[in-house]
C-alpha cells in the first residue's frame, strides 16, 4: 500500500496586511533622555520603506540596529492625514505631517556586511487615532 506524503503549511503569522511602500522615513534610537531634548537639534537617520502595515514597517538601512532596539520613527506618507478623525482640521489638508511612532526592531537581515541591512520593526507606541488613520490609508492603497 502506498502512502501519500502530505505537506503541512504554516498559517500566515502576520496580523495585518502589508502593502509595498517606498516612502522616506526618519529614525533614531529612542531613550528616556529624548523626552527632554530640544527637537530642533535632534539628529535623525533617513531611510526608505519597503513595505508597510498597521503593525510595522520594513526598511533598508546602512546602520545596524540590534534586535529589540527602540526607535523613534517619523513616516512620511503623503495623504495619510486625510484619514484622521479630528473635530477641527483647518488648513491640515494642505500641509503634510509625518506619522510618528515608537517601534521595536524585530527583524534584522544583513544585505551587505557592514554596509546594508534590512530592518523590520513592530510599532510599540502609536496614537490610537493615528493607527485607525493608518489602517484606512493602507486599505485605500490595496
C-alpha positions as CSV (number, residue, x, y, z in Angstrom):
1,X,0.0,0.0,0.0
2,X,1.3,3.4,-1.0
3,X,1.3,6.2,1.5
4,X,1.0,9.7,0.2
5,X,3.2,12.4,1.7
6,X,1.3,15.4,2.8
7,X,2.7,18.8,3.0
8,X,1.9,20.9,6.0
9,X,1.7,24.6,5.5
10,X,2.3,27.0,8.3
11,X,-0.5,29.6,8.7
12,X,0.2,33.2,8.0
13,X,1.7,34.7,11.1
14,X,1.2,38.3,10.2
15,X,-1.6,40.1,12.0
16,X,-2.0,42.8,9.3
17,X,-1.8,43.0,5.6
18,X,1.3,44.6,4.1
19,X,1.5,46.9,1.2
20,X,4.6,47.8,-0.9
21,X,5.8,51.2,0.1
22,X,8.7,53.4,-1.0
23,X,8.4,56.4,1.3
24,X,11.0,58.3,3.3
25,X,11.2,57.7,7.0
26,X,13.4,59.3,9.6
27,X,14.6,57.4,12.6
28,X,16.7,57.5,15.7
29,X,17.3,55.3,18.7
30,X,15.0,56.3,21.4
31,X,15.8,56.7,25.1
32,X,14.2,58.4,28.0
33,X,16.6,61.3,27.6
34,X,14.9,62.1,24.3
35,X,11.9,63.4,26.2
36,X,13.8,66.5,27.3
37,X,15.9,67.1,24.2
38,X,15.2,70.1,22.0
39,X,13.5,68.7,18.9
40,X,15.3,71.2,16.6
41,X,18.7,69.7,17.3
42,X,17.6,66.1,17.1
43,X,19.8,64.0,14.7
44,X,17.8,61.7,12.6
45,X,18.8,59.0,10.0
46,X,16.9,58.8,6.7
47,X,15.8,55.5,5.2
48,X,13.4,54.2,2.5
49,X,10.5,52.0,3.4
50,X,10.0,48.6,1.5
51,X,6.6,47.7,2.9
52,X,4.1,48.9,5.5
53,X,1.4,47.5,7.7
54,X,-0.7,48.8,10.6
55,X,1.6,46.9,12.9
56,X,5.0,47.8,11.5
57,X,7.3,48.7,8.6
58,X,10.2,47.2,6.8
59,X,13.1,49.4,5.5
60,X,16.6,49.4,4.3
61,X,19.3,51.0,6.5
62,X,23.0,51.5,6.4
63,X,23.1,51.3,10.2
64,X,22.8,48.0,12.0
65,X,20.2,48.1,14.8
66,X,20.1,45.3,17.4
67,X,17.0,43.2,17.8
68,X,14.8,44.8,20.5
69,X,16.2,48.3,20.0
70,X,13.6,51.0,20.5
71,X,13.4,53.5,17.6
72,X,11.5,56.8,17.1
73,X,10.2,56.8,13.6
74,X,8.7,59.6,11.5
75,X,7.0,58.2,8.4
76,X,6.2,60.5,5.5
77,X,3.1,59.1,4.0
78,X,1.6,61.6,1.6
79,X,-2.1,62.0,2.1
80,X,-2.4,59.9,5.3
81,X,-3.7,62.9,7.3
82,X,-7.0,63.0,5.4
83,X,-7.9,59.7,7.1
84,X,-7.5,61.2,10.6
85,X,-10.7,61.8,12.6
86,X,-10.4,65.3,14.0
87,X,-13.1,67.7,15.1
88,X,-11.2,70.8,13.8
89,X,-8.9,70.3,10.8
90,X,-8.5,73.9,9.5
91,X,-5.6,74.0,7.0
92,X,-4.4,70.5,7.8
93,X,-5.1,69.1,4.3
94,X,-2.6,71.4,2.6
95,X,0.3,70.5,4.9
96,X,1.7,67.0,5.3
97,X,2.6,65.8,8.7
98,X,4.7,62.7,9.4
99,X,3.2,59.8,11.3
100,X,5.3,59.5,14.5
101,X,5.6,56.2,16.3
102,X,7.9,54.2,18.6
103,X,8.9,50.8,17.3
104,X,11.0,47.8,18.3
105,X,13.4,46.1,15.9
106,X,12.0,42.6,15.4
107,X,13.9,41.6,12.2
108,X,17.5,42.2,11.1
109,X,18.8,40.9,7.8
110,X,22.3,41.6,6.6
111,X,22.2,42.6,2.9
112,X,25.9,43.6,2.5
113,X,28.0,43.0,5.7
114,X,28.9,46.3,7.4
115,X,27.1,48.3,4.8
116,X,23.4,47.5,4.2
117,X,20.7,46.0,6.4
118,X,17.0,45.2,6.1
119,X,15.2,46.2,9.3
120,X,11.8,45.1,10.3
121,X,10.1,47.0,13.2
122,X,6.9,46.4,15.1
123,X,5.0,49.6,16.3
124,X,5.0,49.6,20.1
125,X,3.6,53.1,20.7
126,X,1.2,54.7,18.3
127,X,-1.7,57.1,18.9
128,X,-5.0,55.1,18.6
129,X,-6.5,57.6,16.2
130,X,-3.4,57.6,14.1
131,X,-3.5,53.7,14.0
132,X,-7.0,53.9,12.6
133,X,-6.0,56.6,10.1
134,X,-3.0,54.4,9.0
135,X,-5.4,51.4,8.6
136,X,-7.7,53.4,6.4
137,X,-4.7,54.8,4.4
138,X,-3.4,51.2,3.8
139,X,-6.8,50.0,2.8
140,X,-7.1,52.8,0.3
141,X,-3.8,51.6,-1.3
142,X,-4.7,47.9,-1.8
